[in-house]
C-alpha cells in the first residue's frame, strides 16, 4: 500500500514521472525516465513518498538493493557500461527519492574532476550510514565503483547537468526547460519507446 502520497509530486501515484512503468511490486516502481538523458535511462522509485533511498527501512532497502542489481544487469546486457546516481536531497529537483541508471562509458575523472571531493565506498549500506550521520549525500557509481561526493559541490540538478554535458545532451539536462520544447519531448518519446521494447524482449 502506498503511503504518504503528496499531491503534485511527479513520483507519487498519478504523477507524470510514472507514465512509463517497466516493473512494479508492493514497494517500488522501475520506470523509464520521462526526460531521459540518453536511451536506456531508468529510475527506481519507492512507492512511499520519502526523501532519499538512504531513509528506507531495512526490508525496503534490501529489496532496493536487489532491484538496483537487476537494473544494472539489464543496462549492461542491452546497452553498455552504466553509471548510477542519486542526489540524496542535495541537488534534488523532485523531492521524492529516485535513483538514476543510464548507459555511460566515460571515466570517473570526467564526472568529478577533483578526486579530493570523492570518497570511495564499498556498498549501498554506506549510503545509508552517510544519511544517518549527515542527513544528506551525493552518490554515484561508475565502472562498478561507488562514491560519495562532497555535498558542498551540490546544486539543483547537479548530476543531470554533469551527465548531460558528458553525453552531449545539454538540452535534456534541465528537465523543466526540456518539457517546454516539443522537439526535445519528441526525442524523449522515441528513446522511451526503444527502452520499453528492449525491456519487454
N, CA, C and O of each residue as an XYZ file, in Angstrom:
804
protein
N       0.843     -1.193      0.000
C       0.000      0.000      0.000
C       0.884      1.252      0.000
O       1.848      1.346      0.760
N       0.539      2.199     -0.858
C       1.301      3.430     -0.943
C       0.883      4.366      0.188
O      -0.304      4.605      0.407
N       1.879      4.889      0.899
C       1.630      5.813      1.998
C       2.265      7.165      1.685
O       3.112      7.278      0.799
N       1.851      8.164      2.412
C       2.459      9.494      2.334
C       2.406     10.080      0.925
O       3.381     10.664      0.453
N       1.265      9.924      0.256
C       1.130     10.476     -1.093
C       1.110     12.004     -1.018
O       0.414     12.590     -0.189
N       1.880     12.627     -1.889
C       1.947     14.085     -1.945
C       1.363     14.551     -3.269
O       1.812     14.131     -4.335
N       0.372     15.411     -3.199
C      -0.251     15.930     -4.413
C       0.782     16.697     -5.238
O       1.642     17.393     -4.697
N       0.678     16.555     -6.536
C       1.554     17.249     -7.499
C       2.995     16.743     -7.473
O       3.868     17.351     -8.093
N       3.259     15.648     -6.772
C       4.600     15.047     -6.825
C       4.692     14.183     -8.081
O       3.850     13.305     -8.269
N       5.679     14.399     -8.941
C       5.800     13.605    -10.160
C       5.977     12.112     -9.913
O       5.695     11.299    -10.793
N       6.446     11.746     -8.710
C       6.741     10.345     -8.431
C       5.756      9.696     -7.468
O       5.985      8.574     -7.017
N       4.673     10.380     -7.148
C       3.577      9.784     -6.402
C       2.500      9.335     -7.388
O       2.489      9.800     -8.528
N       1.582      8.432     -6.976
C       0.549      7.937     -7.896
C      -0.152      9.069     -8.642
O      -0.592     10.053     -8.047
N      -0.243      8.901     -9.965
C      -0.836      9.920    -10.811
C       0.164     10.918    -11.356
O      -0.173     11.717    -12.230
N       1.401     10.884    -10.849
C       2.423     11.822    -11.291
C       2.975     11.472    -12.665
O       2.988     10.304    -13.056
N       3.429     12.478    -13.392
C       3.900     12.241    -14.758
C       5.177     11.410    -14.806
O       5.497     10.823    -15.840
N       5.903     11.356    -13.701
C       7.128     10.566    -13.676
C       6.899      9.071    -13.709
O       7.845      8.299    -13.864
N       5.641      8.651    -13.564
C       5.310      7.223    -13.563
C       4.596      6.800    -14.843
O       4.007      5.720    -14.894
N       4.642      7.633    -15.871
C       3.869      7.385    -17.085
C       4.359      6.181    -17.888
O       3.608      5.627    -18.691
N       5.619      5.768    -17.676
C       6.174      4.672    -18.476
C       6.768      3.598    -17.557
O       7.987      3.458    -17.466
N       5.895      2.843    -16.876
C       6.389      1.824    -15.946
C       6.986      0.620    -16.670
O       6.522      0.220    -17.738
N       8.014      0.062    -16.067
C       8.636     -1.160    -16.567
C       8.400     -2.329    -15.605
O       8.353     -3.487    -16.021
N       8.254     -2.016    -14.329
C       8.130     -3.047    -13.286
C       7.475     -2.407    -12.070
O       7.626     -1.212    -11.817
N       6.744     -3.231    -11.324
C       6.118     -2.747    -10.093
C       6.002     -3.898     -9.106
O       5.662     -5.018     -9.488
N       6.284     -3.623     -7.836
C       5.962     -4.556     -6.767
C       5.290     -3.761     -5.651
O       4.843     -2.638     -5.882
N       5.213     -4.312     -4.473
C       4.491     -3.612     -3.404
C       5.273     -2.438     -2.828
O       4.714     -1.635     -2.082
N       6.556     -2.326     -3.161
C       7.402     -1.279     -2.573
C       7.955     -0.276     -3.583
O       8.205      0.877     -3.233
N       8.145     -0.697     -4.815
C       8.875      0.126     -5.780
C       8.250      0.095     -7.166
O       7.532     -0.835     -7.534
N       8.549      1.149     -7.921
C       8.372      1.163     -9.364
C       9.753      1.222    -10.006
O      10.665      1.863     -9.482
N       9.896      0.556    -11.130
C      11.007      0.814    -12.047
C      10.367      1.425    -13.282
O       9.442      0.845    -13.851
N      10.849      2.587    -13.701
C      10.213      3.316    -14.801
C      11.264      3.840    -15.770
O      12.438      3.980    -15.427
N      10.816      4.123    -16.984
C      11.639      4.909    -17.901
C      11.667      6.335    -17.381
O      10.619      6.885    -17.042
N      12.828      6.940    -17.311
C      12.860      8.365    -17.010
C      12.108      9.079    -18.132
O      12.431      8.900    -19.306
N      11.118      9.879    -17.783
C      10.324     10.546    -18.820
C      11.099     11.671    -19.495
O      10.652     12.225    -20.499
N      12.264     12.007    -18.940
C      13.148     13.005    -19.544
C      14.547     12.395    -19.658
O      15.485     12.872    -19.020
N      14.686     11.355    -20.458
C      15.958     10.617    -20.474
C      17.124     11.447    -21.002
O      17.000     12.172    -21.990
N      18.250     11.320    -20.322
C      19.472     11.936    -20.829
C      19.998     11.186    -22.045
O      20.672     11.754    -22.904
N      19.673      9.895    -22.097
C      20.124      9.029    -23.176
C      19.176      7.839    -23.195
O      18.546      7.523    -22.186
N      19.077      7.183    -24.343
C      18.233      5.992    -24.394
C      18.736      4.961    -23.386
O      19.938      4.710    -23.300
N      17.828      4.369    -22.631
C      18.194      3.407    -21.594
C      18.195      3.994    -20.200
O      18.580      3.314    -19.249
N      17.772      5.244    -20.052
C      17.765      5.932    -18.756
C      16.568      5.457    -17.937
O      15.416      5.635    -18.332
N      16.862      4.855    -16.797
C      15.854      4.199    -15.947
C      15.912      4.766    -14.536
O      16.975      5.159    -14.057
N      14.757      4.805    -13.876
C      14.673      5.199    -12.473
C      14.100      4.071    -11.634
O      13.215      3.340    -12.080
N      14.608      3.934    -10.418
C      13.931      3.170     -9.370
C      13.334      4.186     -8.415
O      14.021      5.100     -7.960
N      12.042      4.022     -8.109
C      11.315      4.964     -7.266
C      10.564      4.192     -6.189
O       9.811      3.276     -6.519
N      10.740      4.528     -4.919
C       9.934      3.882     -3.875
C       8.492      4.378     -3.939
O       8.241      5.538     -4.265
N       7.558      3.502     -3.631
C       6.152      3.909     -3.676
C       5.811      4.902     -2.570
O       5.022      5.824     -2.781
N       6.394      4.720     -1.406
C       6.148      5.677     -0.341
C       6.930      6.957     -0.592
O       8.080      6.915     -1.028
N       6.310      8.078     -0.320
C       6.958      9.376     -0.545
C       7.965      9.623      0.574
O       7.622     10.105      1.654
N       9.216      9.277      0.283
C      10.314      9.562      1.204
C      11.349     10.372      0.436
O      11.334     10.403     -0.795
N      12.235     11.017      1.153
C      13.151     11.959      0.510
C      14.313     11.280     -0.199
O      14.725     11.734     -1.266
N      14.848     10.209      0.365
C      16.058      9.592     -0.178
C      16.034      8.086      0.058
O      15.352      7.596      0.958
N      16.786      7.362     -0.763
C      16.876      5.914     -0.589
C      17.550      5.553      0.732
O      17.264      4.511      1.321
N      18.435      6.413      1.185
C      19.118      6.142      2.443
C      18.198      6.134      3.648
O      18.595      5.691      4.725
N      16.970      6.618      3.483
C      15.997      6.642      4.575
C      15.070      5.433      4.558
O      14.189      5.327      5.411
N      15.247      4.519      3.604
C      14.373      3.351      3.526
C      14.540      2.455      4.752
O      15.654      2.313      5.257
N      13.460      1.851      5.240
C      13.587      0.856      6.305
C      14.276     -0.396      5.781
O      14.409     -0.571      4.569
N      14.712     -1.261      6.678
C      15.543     -2.403      6.308
C      14.941     -3.267      5.207
O      15.616     -3.573      4.224
N      13.685     -3.664      5.359
C      13.096     -4.585      4.393
C      13.029     -3.953      3.009
O      13.321     -4.609      2.008
N      12.644     -2.680      2.951
C      12.575     -1.992      1.665
C      13.968     -1.778      1.083
O      14.152     -1.866     -0.131
N      14.948     -1.499      1.937
C      16.297     -1.277      1.436
C      16.873     -2.559      0.847
O      17.594     -2.513     -0.150
N      16.564     -3.691      1.449
C      17.029     -4.966      0.899
C      16.429     -5.217     -0.477
O      17.109     -5.710     -1.377
N      15.155     -4.878     -0.639
C      14.521     -5.027     -1.951
C      15.141     -4.049     -2.947
O      15.369     -4.394     -4.106
N      15.403     -2.856     -2.495
C      16.045     -1.840     -3.351
C      17.381     -2.353     -3.874
O      17.677     -2.192     -5.058
N      18.177     -2.954     -3.032
C      19.478     -3.475     -3.455
C      19.316     -4.544     -4.538
O      20.103     -4.605     -5.482
N      18.302     -5.371     -4.394
C      18.028     -6.394     -5.405
C      17.645     -5.754     -6.742
O      18.162     -6.147     -7.788
N      16.753     -4.781     -6.711
C      16.337     -4.110     -7.938
C      17.488     -3.328     -8.559
O      17.637     -3.291     -9.780
N      18.293     -2.709     -7.718
C      19.481     -1.971     -8.167
C      20.362     -2.890     -9.013
O      20.789     -2.514    -10.105
N      20.627     -4.075     -8.514
C      21.453     -5.037     -9.234
C      20.786     -5.464    -10.533
O      21.454     -5.603    -11.558
N      19.478     -5.673    -10.499
C      18.754     -6.123    -11.693
C      18.796     -5.071    -12.807
O      18.989     -5.406    -13.976
N      18.615     -3.808    -12.441
C      18.631     -2.751    -13.457
C      20.031     -2.609    -14.055
O      20.172     -2.433    -15.265
N      21.049     -2.684    -13.225
C      22.418     -2.640    -13.741
C      22.655     -3.760    -14.753
O      23.236     -3.531    -15.813
N      22.208     -4.957    -14.425
C      22.387     -6.101    -15.315
C      21.675     -5.873    -16.637
O      22.213     -6.183    -17.700
N      20.454     -5.327    -16.572
C      19.697     -5.060    -17.793
C      20.438     -4.077    -18.691
O      20.566     -4.319    -19.891
N      20.921     -2.988    -18.139
C      21.601     -1.983    -18.966
C      22.917     -2.529    -19.504
O      23.256     -2.299    -20.665
N      23.654     -3.245    -18.674
C      24.897     -3.850    -19.146
C      24.641     -4.812    -20.308
O      25.426     -4.873    -21.254
N      23.552     -5.551    -20.231
C      23.252     -6.561    -21.245
C      22.693     -5.974    -22.532
O      22.924     -6.516    -23.613
N      21.958     -4.868    -22.425
C      21.237     -4.341    -23.577
C      21.813     -3.048    -24.146
O      21.481     -2.655    -25.264
N      22.672     -2.393    -23.379
C      23.233     -1.132    -23.840
C      24.753     -1.157    -23.756
O      25.428     -1.480    -24.734
N      25.289     -0.816    -22.587
C      26.746     -0.702    -22.496
C      27.099     -0.626    -21.019
O      26.375     -1.134    -20.163
N      28.213      0.011    -20.740
C      28.568      0.270    -19.349
C      27.526      1.202    -18.745
O      26.722      1.802    -19.459
N      27.550      1.315    -17.426
C      26.478      2.020    -16.738
C      27.017      2.983    -15.693
O      28.039      2.728    -15.058
N      26.318      4.083    -15.530
C      26.529      4.975    -14.388
C      25.222      5.054    -13.616
O      24.140      4.917    -14.187
N      25.335      5.274    -12.327
C      24.181      5.378    -11.440
C      24.377      6.632    -10.595
O      25.500      6.955    -10.207
N      23.278      7.343    -10.308
C      23.412      8.451     -9.377
C      22.123      8.698     -8.622
O      21.026      8.408     -9.100
N      22.289      9.246     -7.423
C      21.159      9.717     -6.620
C      21.598     11.001     -5.924
O      22.679     11.064     -5.337
N      20.755     12.012     -5.996
C      21.106     13.288     -5.379
C      20.984     13.263     -3.860
O      21.643     14.052     -3.183
N      20.184     12.405     -3.325
C      20.138     12.287     -1.873
C      19.849     13.585     -1.140
O      20.584     13.938     -0.218
N      18.818     14.295     -1.513
C      18.400     15.622     -1.042
C      19.251     16.709     -1.696
O      18.716     17.643     -2.292
N      20.572     16.587     -1.584
C      21.454     17.592     -2.197
C      21.315     17.519     -3.711
O      21.659     16.506     -4.320
N      20.816     18.577     -4.314
C      20.705     18.610     -5.761
C      19.384     18.128     -6.313
O      19.194     18.129     -7.529
N      18.462     17.715     -5.455
C      17.174     17.230     -5.945
C      16.356     18.345     -6.589
O      16.386     19.495     -6.151
N      15.634     17.980     -7.630
C      14.611     18.869     -8.190
C      13.227     18.237     -8.085
O      12.216     18.919     -8.257
N      13.178     16.942     -7.805
C      11.947     16.235     -7.438
C      12.210     15.636     -6.065
O      13.143     14.851     -5.892
N      11.387     16.005     -5.091
C      11.700     15.677     -3.698
C      11.024     14.383     -3.242
O      10.436     14.306     -2.164
N      11.129     13.394     -4.087
C      10.680     12.028     -3.815
C      11.824     11.153     -4.286
O      12.225     11.234     -5.447
N      12.354     10.319     -3.405
C      13.565      9.544     -3.696
C      13.503      8.862     -5.060
O      12.466      8.320     -5.442
N      14.598      8.890     -5.778
C      14.703      8.191     -7.056
C      16.180      8.036     -7.402
O      16.982      8.944     -7.186
N      16.519      6.881     -7.938
C      17.885      6.596     -8.356
C      17.920      6.462     -9.871
O      17.098      5.763    -10.463
N      18.872      7.134    -10.486
C      19.035      7.140    -11.939
C      20.040      6.084    -12.373
O      21.086      5.916    -11.745
N      19.714      5.365    -13.460
C      20.615      4.399    -14.095
C      20.654      4.742    -15.576
O      19.607      4.887    -16.208
N      21.854      4.872    -16.137
C      21.925      5.215    -17.548
C      23.192      4.666    -18.190
O      24.234      4.572    -17.541
N      23.100      4.305    -19.465
C      24.313      3.889    -20.179
C      25.330      5.020    -20.201
O      25.000      6.165    -20.511
N      26.570      4.685    -19.869
C      27.623      5.697    -19.811
C      28.966      5.001    -19.828
O      29.201      4.078    -19.048
N      29.847      5.434    -20.712
C      31.151      4.777    -20.855
C      32.319      5.652    -20.425
O      33.472      5.229    -20.517
N      32.040      6.868    -19.954
C      33.105      7.799    -19.625
C      33.840      7.465    -18.342
O      33.376      6.663    -17.532
N      34.984      8.089    -18.170
C      35.808      7.889    -16.983
C      35.251      8.685    -15.807
O      34.615      9.724    -15.982
N      35.501      8.185    -14.631
C      35.042      8.850    -13.413
C      35.639     10.236    -13.265
O      34.989     11.135    -12.733
N      36.864     10.421    -13.727
C      37.522     11.724    -13.612
C      36.801     12.814    -14.398
O      36.976     14.003    -14.129
N      35.988     12.403    -15.372
C      35.204     13.379    -16.128
C      33.950     13.788    -15.358
O      33.435     14.889    -15.551
N      33.457     12.908    -14.488
C      32.243     13.193    -13.722
C      32.561     14.188    -12.607
O      31.922     15.233    -12.488
N      33.552     13.846    -11.801
C      34.039     14.730    -10.737
C      35.535     14.853    -10.922
O      36.272     13.902    -10.664
N      35.995     16.017    -11.366
C      37.407     16.178    -11.712
C      38.311     16.214    -10.490
O      39.450     15.750    -10.547
N      37.817     16.759     -9.388
C      38.623     16.869     -8.172
C      38.438     15.610     -7.338
O      37.420     15.450     -6.664
N      39.437     14.705     -7.383
C      39.268     13.449     -6.652
C      39.295     13.638     -5.142
O      38.954     12.717     -4.399
N      39.696     14.814     -4.678
C      39.642     15.080     -3.241
C      38.203     15.265     -2.765
O      37.925     15.208     -1.567
N      37.293     15.487     -3.711
C      35.877     15.638     -3.377
C      35.133     14.308     -3.416
O      33.923     14.261     -3.196
N      35.865     13.224     -3.699
C      35.290     11.892     -3.802
C      35.722     11.012     -2.652
O      36.851     11.099     -2.169
N      34.806     10.163     -2.221
C      35.157      9.129     -1.243
C      34.611      7.800     -1.736
O      33.402      7.641     -1.903
N      35.501      6.847     -1.968
C      35.058      5.525     -2.392
C      34.319      4.831     -1.259
O      34.713      4.914     -0.096
N      33.236      4.142     -1.622
C      32.513      3.327     -0.650
C      32.354      1.932     -1.215
O      32.498      1.721     -2.419
N      32.059      0.986     -0.353
C      32.048     -0.405     -0.789
C      30.660     -0.961     -1.048
O      30.533     -2.009     -1.682
N      29.609     -0.287     -0.573
C      28.267     -0.837     -0.753
C      27.214      0.245     -0.554
O      27.513      1.343     -0.085
N      25.992     -0.079     -0.914
C      24.877      0.838     -0.694
C      24.612      1.061      0.790
O      24.032      2.077      1.172
N      25.027      0.133      1.612
C      24.867      0.320      3.060
C      25.626      1.556      3.539
O      25.212      2.218      4.491
N      26.734      1.859      2.877
C      27.497      3.056      3.248
C      26.716      4.335      2.948
O      26.913      5.356      3.607
N      25.838      4.275      1.962
C      24.976      5.422      1.665
C      24.001      5.638      2.818
O      23.765      6.771      3.238
N      23.441      4.552      3.320
C      22.533      4.647      4.468
C      23.246      5.234      5.682
O      22.700      6.080      6.391
N      24.451      4.779      5.905
C      25.225      5.282      7.036
C      25.483      6.778      6.892
O      25.376      7.531      7.860
N      25.824      7.200      5.679
C      26.071      8.619      5.419
C      24.819      9.443      5.715
O      24.902     10.518      6.310
N      23.671      8.939      5.300
C      22.437      9.678      5.538
C      22.111      9.750      7.030
O      21.681     10.792      7.524
N      22.313      8.659      7.736
C      22.042      8.655      9.182
C      22.931      9.653      9.913
O      22.511     10.277     10.888
N      24.153      9.796      9.436
C      25.102     10.691     10.100
C      24.937     12.155      9.700
O      25.082     13.053     10.530
N      24.628     12.393      8.405
C      24.655     13.771      7.902
C      23.326     14.269      7.352
O      23.169     15.459      7.080
N      22.361     13.353      7.187
C      21.042     13.697      6.642
C      21.093     14.219      5.200
O      20.155     14.870      4.740
N      22.170     13.936      4.504
C      22.282     14.298      3.096
C      23.457     13.539      2.483
O      24.325     13.026      3.190
N      23.464     13.480      1.159
C      24.585     12.878      0.442
C      24.440     13.161     -1.045
O      23.369     13.543     -1.516
N      25.515     12.972     -1.768
C      25.538     12.890     -3.223
C      26.211     11.570     -3.552
O      27.348     11.335     -3.142
N      25.526     10.709     -4.286
C      26.023      9.361     -4.544
C      26.063      9.086     -6.041
O      25.148      9.457     -6.777
N      27.137      8.431     -6.483
C      27.121      7.881     -7.836
C      27.995      6.643     -7.903
O      28.855      6.404     -7.056
N      27.741      5.870     -8.940
C      28.552      4.695     -9.237
C      28.980      4.779    -10.694
O      28.191      5.153    -11.562
N      30.230      4.430    -10.954
C      30.736      4.364    -12.322
C      31.775      3.260    -12.398
O      32.640      3.138    -11.530
N      31.678      2.457    -13.450
C      32.612      1.347    -13.648
C      32.675      0.453    -12.403
O      33.746      0.010    -11.989
N      31.503      0.205    -11.822
C      31.324     -0.699    -10.684
C      32.028     -0.244     -9.406
O      32.277     -1.049     -8.508
N      32.341      1.034     -9.329
C      32.873      1.610     -8.094
C      31.895      2.673     -7.609
O      31.487      3.547     -8.373
N      31.518      2.592     -6.324
C      30.587      3.543     -5.734
C      31.353      4.673     -5.050
O      32.445      4.478     -4.517
N      30.740      5.869     -5.081
C      31.365      7.055     -4.497
C      30.334      7.913     -3.770
O      29.159      7.943     -4.133
N      30.799      8.601     -2.748
C      30.088      9.729     -2.175
C      30.858     10.984     -2.544
O      32.089     10.997     -2.531
N      30.129     12.032     -2.871
C      30.725     13.290     -3.316
C      30.501     14.348     -2.247
O      29.453     14.365     -1.601
N      31.469     15.223     -2.057
C      31.338     16.348     -1.145
C      30.058     17.120     -1.469
O      29.923     17.662     -2.566
N      29.133     17.173     -0.538
C      27.842     17.813     -0.810
C      27.959     19.327     -0.979
O      27.017     19.967     -1.448
N      29.086     19.902     -0.609
C      29.281     21.339     -0.835
C      29.325     21.679     -2.325
O      29.150     22.836     -2.709
N      29.558     20.668     -3.159
C      29.572     20.883     -4.598
C      28.168     20.929     -5.186
O      27.981     21.410     -6.304
N      27.187     20.439     -4.453
C      25.859     20.216     -4.997
C      25.050     21.465     -5.263
O      25.214     22.491     -4.604
N      24.170     21.354     -6.250
C      23.207     22.397     -6.591
C      22.054     21.682     -7.304
O      22.217     20.532     -7.710
N      20.906     22.324     -7.465
C      19.773     21.647     -8.105
C      20.115     21.107     -9.497
O      20.590     21.834    -10.369
N      19.861     19.822     -9.671
C      20.160     19.178    -10.943
C      21.619     18.864    -11.163
O      22.044     18.700    -12.306
N      22.395     18.777    -10.108
C      23.854     18.605    -10.149
C      24.289     17.497    -11.118
O      24.992     17.763    -12.093
N      23.868     16.260    -10.847
C      24.323     15.153    -11.684
C      23.698     15.187    -13.078
O      24.351     14.815    -14.053
N      22.451     15.624    -13.184
C      21.844     15.704    -14.514
C      22.629     16.658    -15.407
O      22.828     16.381    -16.590
N      23.068     17.760    -14.857
C      23.842     18.704    -15.668
C      25.184     18.101    -16.069
O      25.606     18.232    -17.218
N      25.851     17.446    -15.133
C      27.152     16.841    -15.428
C      27.016     15.781    -16.510
O      27.740     15.810    -17.506
N      26.090     14.843    -16.319
C      25.951     13.770    -17.301
C      25.374     14.286    -18.613
O      25.718     13.777    -19.680
N      24.506     15.283    -18.551
C      24.003     15.881    -19.780
C      25.136     16.435    -20.628
O      25.150     16.262    -21.846
N      26.081     17.098    -19.986
C      27.240     17.643    -20.699
C      28.110     16.526    -21.259
O      28.520     16.579    -22.418
N      28.392     15.518    -20.445
C      29.267     14.433    -20.872
C      28.655     13.593    -21.987
O      29.371     13.012    -22.803
N      27.321     13.535    -22.014
C      26.624     12.756    -23.038
C      26.231     13.613    -24.241
O      25.506     13.165    -25.128
N      26.722     14.851    -24.254
C      26.380     15.784    -25.330
C      24.864     15.945    -25.438
O      24.302     15.948    -26.534
N      24.216     16.077    -24.282
C      22.758     16.191    -24.216
C      22.368     17.336    -23.280
O      21.477     17.200    -22.442
N      23.057     18.465    -23.445
C      22.778     19.605    -22.570
C      21.330     20.067    -22.661
O      20.781     20.583    -21.687
N      20.705     19.887    -23.824
C      19.313     20.314    -23.990
C      18.334     19.435    -23.223
O      17.152     19.761    -23.118
N      18.825     18.321    -22.688
C      17.982     17.416    -21.907
C      18.228     17.543    -20.402
O      17.440     17.045    -19.598
N      19.295     18.194    -20.033
C      19.719     18.168    -18.630
C      18.715     18.820    -17.694
O      18.403     18.266    -16.639
N      18.208     19.981    -18.062
C      17.202     20.655    -17.244
C      15.833     20.178    -17.718
O      15.311     20.666    -18.720
N      15.257     19.223    -16.994
C      14.027     18.596    -17.471
C      12.847     19.571    -17.490
O      11.940     19.425    -18.310
N      12.851     20.553    -16.606
C      11.751     21.521    -16.596
C      11.757     22.356    -17.867
O      10.702     22.602    -18.451
N      12.921     22.790    -18.297
C      13.023     23.535    -19.553
C      12.738     22.644    -20.748
O      12.104     23.072    -21.712
N      13.208     21.399    -20.684
C      13.008     20.465    -21.796
C      11.529     20.197    -22.045
O      11.122     19.995    -23.190
N      10.731     20.192    -21.001
C       9.294     19.928    -21.145
C       8.593     21.010    -21.970
O       7.489     20.794    -22.470
N       9.222     22.148    -22.108
C       8.624     23.253    -22.865
C       9.009     23.230    -24.341
O       8.570     24.082    -25.114
N       9.837     22.245    -24.736
C      10.327     22.181    -26.116
C       9.790     20.925    -26.787
O      10.167     19.808    -26.432
N       8.915     21.118    -27.752
C       8.242     19.999    -28.399
C       9.229     19.036    -29.055
O       9.045     17.821    -28.980
N      10.258     19.554    -29.688
C      11.211     18.682    -30.382
C      11.968     17.789    -29.400
O      12.227     16.621    -29.688
N      12.318     18.345    -28.243
C      13.022     17.544    -27.230
C      12.078     16.498    -26.652
O      12.485     15.355    -26.439
N      10.842     16.861    -26.399
C       9.867     15.903    -25.874
C       9.632     14.768    -26.877
O       9.433     13.623    -26.470
N       9.653     15.062    -28.156
C       9.508     14.017    -29.170
C      10.705     13.071    -29.144
O      10.550     11.859    -29.296
N      11.890     13.627    -28.953
C      13.082     12.780    -28.827
C      12.998     11.903    -27.582
O      13.383     10.734    -27.610
N      12.493     12.473    -26.496
C      12.290     11.679    -25.284
C      11.392     10.476    -25.576
O      11.710      9.351    -25.192
N      10.291     10.714    -26.246
C       9.328      9.651    -26.526
C       9.950      8.546    -27.376
O       9.666      7.368    -27.159
N      10.784      8.908    -28.327
C      11.455      7.906    -29.155
C      12.371      7.031    -28.305
O      12.378      5.808    -28.445
N      13.142      7.662    -27.424
C      14.058      6.899    -26.568
C      13.289      6.017    -25.587
O      13.697      4.889    -25.313
N      12.189      6.525    -25.064
C      11.370      5.744    -24.137
C      10.785      4.527    -24.843
O      10.809      3.427    -24.290
N      10.265      4.702    -26.043
C       9.698      3.578    -26.793
C      10.746      2.505    -27.057
O      10.463      1.312    -26.950
N      11.956      2.934    -27.401
C      13.036      1.977    -27.653
C      13.398      1.222    -26.380
O      13.632      0.014    -26.419
N      13.444      1.927    -25.252
C      13.754      1.275    -23.980
C      12.662      0.284    -23.602
O      12.961     -0.833    -23.179
N      11.403      0.678    -23.750
C      10.299     -0.236    -23.429
C      10.380     -1.506    -24.276
O      10.109     -2.601    -23.784
N      10.748     -1.358    -25.537
C      10.901     -2.521    -26.416
C      12.000     -3.452    -25.905
O      11.817     -4.669    -25.856
N      13.144     -2.875    -25.523
C      14.253     -3.684    -25.027
C      13.867     -4.395    -23.738
O      14.226     -5.556    -23.541
N      13.135     -3.708    -22.853
C      12.753     -4.293    -21.573
C      11.831     -5.492    -21.761
O      11.923     -6.471    -21.020
N      10.947     -5.418    -22.748
C       9.962     -6.481    -22.961
C      10.541     -7.703    -23.648
O       9.940     -8.777    -23.609
N      11.707     -7.556    -24.279
C      12.296     -8.668    -25.025
C      12.626     -9.854    -24.123
O      13.129    -10.871    -24.601
